[in-house]
């Protein structure tokens, strides 16, 4: 088996992944700021690094997966002002919404989910340490990090040049030592605020991740964690600032490896009226099975940008349909002792994914496998159910697809009331057939067809699906 290689954003190349401790690979993903529903960018990042999580597990590693919840932020405060709701009401609502969406997309549970508001103390401690070292300083509106004190500042994102012209008017302050300096703590007398020895207020965005990583994940090694993940838009300034403040406060690097996923855009011309140009996961979930969305967003390599459009979404659905049609066609073994090694695609699939999550090759292996099994069945060759079961276990465990019941998958989009009516018609048809009233049975079949429902008689009864 070839070792796992990942693309390191710092080295700008694929490198062999060598964990600090094989028994506990520590990963931190920048999570959502919970002031609104999850959008497709959240889904892309979650799916990309869920695949990484699954590949690490398949390689035999134990994984501690941490994803933070930013539940105090300027955007949340603005939402409070706009809606007149409390911080807790807003963040609780959207945290629950986010987790529900991630669960729908088959994202593995996180080991740790630190909340910003529950980790104020370690943030204050880190800021105090930076103040003691004169790496942080106080001005009238808060505590700032002096980037000139970090000789490695810019090494992560390679933004070493003077880009002061790109600093917003709000960020530019005459009393800052350098215009690149960023806020660690924002003073506040009103609204959401916390007591701190340097003045009451609330934390800046960047400090929360550094403090929570140091508190919840850090060990005794050269680095706090193995892999830090997030969207490409976070590389600068968020991740650059995280790395700088951690390096200066703790005298060790934040992460051994850095991984970033590409952007998501919406191609409005290729979106249907049912989806519009909505960027929210919940809206797409109304029109498409969650595994279709996962399959589609996973099918574009995580480092590439994804232009979300319905043509490609439908294409992904057709590929996923083939997996479920085979699952319907073959009654999988219930053998609990099935192992990955029993599958004919185990090694090739994992080796493809061990090449920086090369999903194109991995999915082509799955496509070829599904086609070959169908060919064998067409030729009346008795299927090896044990091997097929093992292969489906790999597909579901590593790719996170093919998990649903095959019949329920093809019934997506049918309401509960419609299901009741369909089952009643199928029962009426069964009675008509038993009474040899084949004309009535055909009429019922035609009525179901007009409802876009196709039926198939099997030894276990009549099954149906939405066309």
C-alpha positions as CSV (number, residue, x, y, z in Angstrom):
1,X,0.0,0.0,0.0
2,X,1.4,3.4,-1.0
3,X,1.6,6.0,1.9
4,X,-0.8,8.9,2.2
5,X,0.3,12.1,0.5
6,X,-1.4,15.5,1.0
7,X,-0.9,18.9,-0.5
8,X,0.6,21.2,2.1
9,X,-0.4,24.9,1.5
10,X,2.9,26.1,3.1
11,X,5.3,24.0,1.0
12,X,3.0,24.4,-2.0
13,X,3.5,20.7,-3.0
14,X,2.3,17.2,-2.1
15,X,4.2,15.7,0.8
16,X,4.0,12.4,2.6
17,X,1.8,12.6,5.6
18,X,3.7,11.6,8.7
19,X,1.7,12.2,11.9
20,X,3.3,13.2,15.2
21,X,1.5,10.3,16.8
22,X,0.0,7.5,14.7
23,X,-2.4,6.7,17.5
24,X,-4.0,10.1,17.5
25,X,-3.9,12.3,14.4
26,X,-5.1,15.7,15.4
27,X,-7.1,17.8,12.9
28,X,-8.7,21.2,13.4
29,X,-11.2,22.7,10.9
30,X,-12.4,26.2,11.0
31,X,-16.1,25.9,11.6
32,X,-19.1,28.2,11.0
33,X,-19.9,31.6,12.4
34,X,-23.5,30.8,13.5
35,X,-25.5,33.8,12.4
36,X,-27.3,32.3,9.4
37,X,-28.0,28.9,7.8
38,X,-25.2,26.9,6.4
39,X,-24.3,27.7,2.8
40,X,-22.6,25.6,0.0
41,X,-19.2,26.9,1.0
42,X,-19.7,25.3,4.5
43,X,-20.8,22.1,2.8
44,X,-17.8,22.0,0.5
45,X,-15.3,22.4,3.3
46,X,-17.1,19.9,5.5
47,X,-17.3,17.3,2.8
48,X,-13.7,17.7,1.6
49,X,-12.2,17.2,5.1
50,X,-14.8,14.5,6.0
51,X,-13.2,12.6,3.1
52,X,-9.8,13.2,4.6
53,X,-11.1,12.0,8.0
54,X,-12.5,8.8,6.4
55,X,-9.3,8.1,4.4
56,X,-7.2,8.5,7.5
57,X,-9.4,6.0,9.3
58,X,-9.2,3.6,6.4
59,X,-5.4,3.8,6.6
60,X,-5.6,2.6,10.2
61,X,-5.1,6.0,12.0
62,X,-7.0,7.1,15.0
63,X,-8.3,10.6,14.5
64,X,-9.2,13.5,16.8
65,X,-11.3,15.8,14.7
66,X,-12.0,19.3,16.0
67,X,-14.3,21.9,14.5
68,X,-15.0,25.1,16.3
69,X,-18.3,27.0,16.5
70,X,-17.8,30.8,16.4
71,X,-20.7,32.0,18.5
72,X,-19.5,35.6,19.1
73,X,-18.7,37.8,16.2
74,X,-19.5,41.2,14.6
75,X,-22.0,39.4,12.2
76,X,-23.8,37.8,15.1
77,X,-24.0,41.1,17.0
78,X,-25.4,42.8,13.8
79,X,-28.0,39.9,13.6
80,X,-28.9,40.7,17.3
81,X,-29.4,44.3,16.4
82,X,-31.5,43.5,13.3
83,X,-33.7,40.9,14.9
84,X,-33.8,42.0,18.6
85,X,-33.0,38.5,19.6
86,X,-30.5,37.4,22.2
87,X,-27.1,36.0,21.4
88,X,-28.1,32.6,22.7
89,X,-31.3,32.4,20.7
90,X,-29.5,33.2,17.4
91,X,-26.4,31.0,17.9
92,X,-28.5,28.1,19.2
93,X,-30.8,28.2,16.2
94,X,-28.1,28.3,13.6
95,X,-25.8,25.9,15.3
96,X,-28.6,23.3,15.4
97,X,-29.4,24.1,11.7
98,X,-25.7,23.7,10.7
99,X,-25.4,20.4,12.5
100,X,-28.6,19.1,11.0
101,X,-27.3,19.9,7.5
102,X,-23.9,18.3,8.2
103,X,-25.6,15.2,9.5
104,X,-27.7,15.0,6.3
105,X,-24.5,15.2,4.2
106,X,-23.1,12.2,6.1
107,X,-20.4,14.1,7.8
108,X,-18.8,12.0,10.5
109,X,-19.2,13.4,14.0
110,X,-16.5,15.6,15.3
111,X,-14.5,14.5,18.3
112,X,-14.4,18.0,19.8
113,X,-16.6,21.0,19.1
114,X,-15.3,24.0,21.1
115,X,-17.5,27.0,21.3
116,X,-15.9,30.5,21.3
117,X,-18.0,31.7,24.2
118,X,-17.0,28.8,26.3
119,X,-13.3,29.4,25.8
120,X,-12.9,33.1,26.7
121,X,-10.5,32.3,29.5
122,X,-7.8,30.6,27.4
123,X,-8.1,33.5,24.9
124,X,-7.5,36.0,27.6
125,X,-4.5,33.9,28.8
126,X,-3.0,33.9,25.4
127,X,-3.5,37.6,24.9
128,X,-1.9,38.2,28.4
129,X,1.1,36.2,27.3
130,X,1.5,38.3,24.1
131,X,1.2,41.5,26.1
132,X,3.9,40.3,28.5
133,X,6.3,39.7,25.6
134,X,5.4,43.2,24.1
135,X,4.2,41.4,21.0
136,X,0.7,42.7,21.7
137,X,-0.1,46.3,22.7
138,X,-3.1,48.3,23.8
139,X,-4.7,51.3,22.1
140,X,-8.0,53.0,22.7
141,X,-10.3,50.5,21.1
142,X,-8.6,47.2,21.9
143,X,-5.5,44.9,22.1
144,X,-3.5,44.4,18.9
145,X,-0.9,42.0,17.6
146,X,2.3,43.6,16.4
147,X,3.1,41.7,13.2
148,X,6.6,43.2,13.0
149,X,7.6,41.2,16.1
150,X,7.0,37.9,14.2
151,X,9.9,37.3,11.8
152,X,7.9,34.5,10.1
153,X,4.8,36.6,9.5
154,X,3.7,36.0,5.9
155,X,5.4,32.6,5.6
156,X,2.1,30.7,5.5
157,X,0.3,32.7,2.8
158,X,3.4,34.2,1.1
159,X,1.8,37.7,1.5
160,X,5.1,39.2,2.6
161,X,4.8,42.4,0.6
162,X,3.3,45.6,1.8
163,X,-0.4,45.3,1.0
164,X,-1.6,48.2,3.2
165,X,-3.6,49.4,0.2
166,X,-5.8,46.3,0.6
167,X,-6.5,47.0,4.3
168,X,-10.1,48.3,4.7
169,X,-10.8,51.8,6.0
170,X,-12.2,50.3,9.2
171,X,-9.0,48.4,9.9
172,X,-6.8,51.5,9.3
173,X,-6.0,53.3,12.5
174,X,-3.3,55.9,13.0
175,X,-2.4,54.7,16.5
176,X,-1.6,51.1,15.3
177,X,2.1,50.4,15.2
178,X,1.7,48.8,11.7
179,X,-1.4,48.9,9.5
180,X,-1.2,45.1,9.2
181,X,-1.6,44.7,13.0
182,X,-4.8,42.9,13.9
183,X,-7.2,42.9,16.8
184,X,-6.9,40.3,19.5
185,X,-9.5,41.9,21.8
186,X,-12.1,44.6,21.1
187,X,-13.0,46.9,24.0
188,X,-16.8,47.3,24.6
189,X,-18.8,48.9,27.3
190,X,-22.2,47.9,25.9
191,X,-23.7,44.7,24.5
192,X,-21.8,41.5,24.5
193,X,-18.7,41.8,26.7
194,X,-16.4,39.8,28.9
195,X,-14.2,40.9,31.8
196,X,-10.5,40.8,31.1
197,X,-7.5,42.4,33.0
198,X,-6.7,44.6,30.0
199,X,-10.3,45.8,29.6
200,X,-13.8,44.5,29.2
201,X,-14.8,43.6,25.7
202,X,-14.8,40.5,23.4
203,X,-12.2,38.5,21.5
204,X,-11.2,39.2,17.9
205,X,-11.8,36.5,15.3
206,X,-8.3,35.1,15.0
207,X,-7.5,34.5,18.6
208,X,-10.3,32.0,19.2
209,X,-8.9,29.2,17.1
210,X,-5.3,29.6,18.4
211,X,-6.5,29.5,22.0
212,X,-8.9,26.6,21.5
213,X,-6.3,24.5,19.7
214,X,-3.8,25.2,22.5
215,X,-6.3,24.2,25.1
216,X,-8.0,21.2,23.6
217,X,-5.5,19.6,21.2
218,X,-1.9,20.6,22.0
219,X,0.5,17.9,23.0
220,X,4.2,17.9,23.8
221,X,5.5,17.8,20.2
222,X,7.0,20.4,17.9
223,X,3.5,21.3,16.6
224,X,0.2,21.8,18.4
225,X,-1.7,19.7,15.8
226,X,-1.1,17.6,12.7
227,X,-3.4,19.2,10.1
228,X,-5.2,22.6,10.1
229,X,-8.0,22.7,7.5
230,X,-10.2,25.4,6.0
231,X,-11.4,27.2,2.9
232,X,-8.9,28.9,0.6
233,X,-10.4,32.3,1.6
234,X,-9.1,31.7,5.2
235,X,-5.5,31.4,4.2
236,X,-5.0,35.1,4.6
237,X,-5.5,36.8,6.9
238,X,-7.2,34.3,9.3
239,X,-4.8,31.4,9.1
240,X,-1.7,33.6,8.8
241,X,-2.7,35.5,11.9
242,X,-3.5,32.3,13.8
243,X,-0.1,30.9,13.0
244,X,1.6,34.1,14.0
245,X,0.0,34.6,17.4
246,X,0.4,30.9,18.3
247,X,4.0,30.9,17.3
248,X,4.7,34.0,19.4
249,X,2.6,33.0,22.4
250,X,3.7,29.4,22.7
251,X,7.1,29.1,21.0
252,X,5.9,26.3,18.8
253,X,4.2,26.1,15.4
254,X,0.5,25.7,15.2
255,X,0.2,22.9,12.7
256,X,2.6,20.5,10.9
257,X,0.4,20.6,7.7
258,X,-2.1,23.1,6.3
259,X,-4.8,22.1,3.8
260,X,-7.3,24.3,2.0
261,X,-10.3,23.6,-0.2
262,X,-11.3,25.6,-3.2
263,X,-14.1,28.2,-3.5
264,X,-17.7,27.5,-4.5
265,X,-19.6,29.8,-6.9
266,X,-23.1,29.5,-8.3
267,X,-23.6,29.4,-12.1
268,X,-27.1,31.1,-12.1
269,X,-27.6,30.3,-15.8
270,X,-27.6,26.6,-15.1
271,X,-29.8,26.6,-12.0
272,X,-33.4,25.7,-12.2
273,X,-36.3,27.9,-10.9
274,X,-36.7,25.5,-8.0
275,X,-33.3,26.2,-6.8
276,X,-32.8,29.7,-8.0
277,X,-29.5,31.1,-6.9
278,X,-29.8,30.0,-3.3
279,X,-26.6,29.5,-1.6
280,X,-28.1,27.7,1.4
281,X,-27.7,23.9,1.9
282,X,-31.2,23.6,3.3
283,X,-32.7,24.8,0.0
284,X,-30.8,22.4,-2.2
285,X,-31.7,19.6,0.2
286,X,-35.4,20.2,-0.6
287,X,-34.8,19.3,-4.2
288,X,-32.1,16.7,-4.1
289,X,-31.2,13.7,-2.0
290,X,-28.4,14.7,0.4
291,X,-26.1,12.0,-1.0
292,X,-26.5,13.5,-4.5
293,X,-25.2,16.8,-3.1
294,X,-22.4,15.1,-1.3
295,X,-21.4,13.1,-4.4
296,X,-21.4,16.2,-6.6
297,X,-19.4,18.4,-4.2
298,X,-17.0,15.6,-3.5
299,X,-16.5,14.7,-7.2
300,X,-14.6,17.9,-7.8
301,X,-11.1,17.7,-6.3
302,X,-11.1,19.5,-3.0
303,X,-8.3,22.0,-4.0
304,X,-10.2,23.1,-7.2
305,X,-12.9,25.7,-7.3
306,X,-16.4,24.4,-7.9
307,X,-19.0,26.2,-10.0
308,X,-22.2,24.8,-8.5
309,X,-24.8,24.2,-11.3
310,X,-27.7,21.9,-11.8
311,X,-26.4,20.3,-15.0
312,X,-23.4,18.8,-13.1
313,X,-25.7,18.0,-10.1
314,X,-27.9,15.9,-12.4
315,X,-24.9,14.2,-13.9
316,X,-23.7,13.3,-10.4
317,X,-27.2,12.0,-9.6
318,X,-27.1,9.6,-12.6
319,X,-23.7,8.2,-11.4
320,X,-25.0,7.7,-7.9
321,X,-28.3,6.2,-9.2
322,X,-26.1,3.4,-10.8
323,X,-24.7,2.5,-7.4
324,X,-28.2,2.3,-5.9
325,X,-29.6,0.3,-8.8
326,X,-26.9,-2.3,-8.3
327,X,-27.7,-2.2,-4.5
328,X,-31.4,-2.9,-5.5
329,X,-30.4,-5.6,-7.9
330,X,-28.2,-7.6,-5.5
331,X,-29.4,-8.6,-2.1
332,X,-26.3,-7.8,-0.1
333,X,-24.9,-10.3,2.4
334,X,-25.7,-9.8,6.0
335,X,-22.3,-11.2,7.0
336,X,-21.0,-9.1,9.9
337,X,-17.5,-10.4,9.3
338,X,-17.1,-8.7,6.0
339,X,-13.7,-7.0,5.7
340,X,-12.3,-4.3,3.4
341,X,-9.7,-6.9,2.1
342,X,-12.6,-9.0,0.8
343,X,-13.3,-6.4,-1.8
344,X,-11.7,-6.4,-5.2
345,X,-11.5,-2.6,-5.2
346,X,-10.1,-2.0,-1.8
347,X,-6.4,-1.4,-2.6
348,X,-6.9,0.5,-5.8
349,X,-9.6,2.8,-4.3
350,X,-7.5,3.6,-1.2
351,X,-4.3,4.1,-3.2
352,X,-6.1,6.6,-5.4
353,X,-7.4,8.6,-2.3
354,X,-3.9,8.3,-0.7
355,X,-2.7,10.5,-3.6
356,X,-4.0,13.8,-2.1
357,X,-7.6,12.6,-2.1
358,X,-7.6,11.9,-5.9
359,X,-11.4,11.6,-6.1
360,X,-11.5,11.5,-9.9
361,X,-9.6,8.3,-10.0
362,X,-11.4,6.9,-7.0
363,X,-14.8,7.5,-8.5
364,X,-13.8,6.1,-11.9
365,X,-12.8,2.9,-10.0
366,X,-16.2,2.8,-8.5
367,X,-17.9,3.4,-11.9
368,X,-15.9,0.6,-13.5
369,X,-16.7,-1.8,-10.6
370,X,-20.5,-1.1,-10.8
371,X,-20.4,-1.6,-14.6
372,X,-18.5,-4.9,-14.3
373,X,-20.8,-6.4,-11.7
374,X,-23.9,-5.4,-13.8
375,X,-22.3,-7.0,-16.9
376,X,-21.7,-10.2,-14.9
377,X,-25.3,-10.2,-13.7
378,X,-26.6,-9.6,-17.3
379,X,-24.6,-12.7,-18.3
380,X,-26.4,-14.7,-15.5
381,X,-23.1,-15.2,-13.6
382,X,-23.9,-15.8,-10.0
383,X,-22.8,-12.8,-8.0
384,X,-20.2,-13.1,-5.1
385,X,-22.4,-11.4,-2.5
386,X,-19.7,-11.4,0.1
387,X,-17.3,-9.5,-2.2
388,X,-20.0,-7.1,-3.3
389,X,-21.0,-6.4,0.3
390,X,-17.4,-5.7,1.2
391,X,-17.1,-3.3,-1.8
392,X,-20.3,-1.5,-0.8
393,X,-18.9,-1.2,2.8
394,X,-15.8,0.5,1.4
395,X,-17.8,2.8,-0.7
396,X,-20.0,3.8,2.2
397,X,-17.3,4.0,4.8
398,X,-14.7,5.9,2.8
399,X,-16.8,7.9,0.4
400,X,-19.8,8.4,2.6
401,X,-22.3,7.4,-0.2
402,X,-24.5,4.4,-0.8
403,X,-25.5,4.4,2.8
404,X,-29.3,4.8,2.4
405,X,-31.8,2.1,1.7
406,X,-31.9,1.6,-2.0
407,X,-35.7,1.8,-2.3
408,X,-36.0,4.8,0.0
409,X,-33.3,6.5,-2.1
410,X,-35.4,6.3,-5.2
411,X,-38.5,7.5,-3.3
412,X,-36.9,10.9,-2.5
413,X,-39.2,13.8,-3.1
414,X,-42.4,12.0,-2.5
415,X,-44.4,13.4,0.4
416,X,-45.9,11.2,3.2
417,X,-49.4,11.8,1.9
418,X,-48.4,10.8,-1.6
419,X,-46.7,7.6,-0.2
420,X,-49.9,6.7,1.5
421,X,-51.8,7.1,-1.7
422,X,-49.2,5.1,-3.7
423,X,-49.3,2.2,-1.2
424,X,-53.1,2.2,-1.3
425,X,-53.1,1.9,-5.1
426,X,-50.5,-0.9,-5.0
427,X,-52.7,-2.7,-2.5
428,X,-55.7,-2.3,-4.8
429,X,-53.7,-3.5,-7.7
430,X,-52.6,-6.6,-5.7
431,X,-56.3,-7.4,-5.0
432,X,-57.2,-6.9,-8.7
433,X,-54.5,-9.3,-9.8
434,X,-55.6,-11.8,-7.2
435,X,-59.1,-11.6,-8.6
436,X,-57.7,-11.8,-12.1
437,X,-59.1,-8.4,-12.9
438,X,-56.0,-7.5,-15.1
439,X,-57.7,-4.6,-16.8
440,X,-58.1,-2.9,-13.4
441,X,-54.5,-3.8,-12.4
442,X,-53.2,-2.2,-15.7
443,X,-55.3,0.9,-15.0
444,X,-53.8,1.3,-11.6
445,X,-50.3,0.9,-13.0
446,X,-51.1,3.6,-15.5
447,X,-52.4,5.9,-12.8
448,X,-49.2,5.4,-10.9
449,X,-47.2,6.1,-14.0
450,X,-49.0,9.4,-14.4
451,X,-47.9,10.2,-10.9
452,X,-44.3,9.6,-12.1
453,X,-44.2,6.3,-10.1
454,X,-42.8,3.1,-11.6
455,X,-43.5,-0.2,-10.0
456,X,-41.8,-3.6,-10.1
457,X,-43.2,-6.9,-9.0
458,X,-40.7,-9.0,-7.0
459,X,-40.8,-12.3,-5.1
460,X,-41.0,-10.1,-1.9
461,X,-43.9,-8.0,-3.2
462,X,-44.3,-4.9,-5.4
463,X,-41.8,-2.1,-5.0
464,X,-41.9,1.4,-6.4
465,X,-39.8,4.4,-7.1
466,X,-40.1,7.9,-8.3
467,X,-39.1,8.2,-12.0
